[in-house]
Amino acid sequence: MKPEETVDYNIKVAWHAISRMYNTQAAQNDITTSIGFVLLNIDQEHGIPATKIAPLLGLETRSLTRILRSMQDKGLIYKQADTQDKRSVRIFLTPLGVEKKEISRQTVRHFNAKIREKIPQSQLDVFLKVTAQITGIIEGKTMFDGFELKPLRHENPA
C-alpha cells in the first residue's frame, strides 16, 4: 500500500497543512497555534481549571505546562486558586489574552468559512462522520487487540 493510500497518512498531511497555515497566522500575532487553541478553550468570565485543558486539546500535561508558562510570560493568562477547591488552579485571560483569543476565533472561523465555500456540505458531513468514527475506534483502545507482529525472517546467505 502506498502512503498516500492510507488513512493515517492523509490525516497527517492535512493536519500539517492546517497547522502550518495556522502557525503562519499566529506568528503574525505573536502566538502559536497551540496557544490559540488553549485561548479558545478558556471561558472569559469563569476561566477554566488547569486540569481540564490538556484532555480538551489532547495534550500531554508536560506540553500544556510549557504552553501555559509561555502564555503567562506573554501576559495572556493568569492563574488563581479555585474559590471552591483551594487545591485547584483556574486559568483566566488577561485583557491581552481576550484580544488574542478573538484573533484566534476569527482565524478559525475564516478557515472554516473558506472550506465551506469550496467543499459541499454533504461531503463535509461525511468527513465529520468518518473522522468521528476513526476517533471512536482509536479511543475504544481495541485497535490492536489480537494484533500480533510477525517476526521478520532473515535468510542465512551461507
Disulfide bonds with the S-S distance in Angstrom:
none
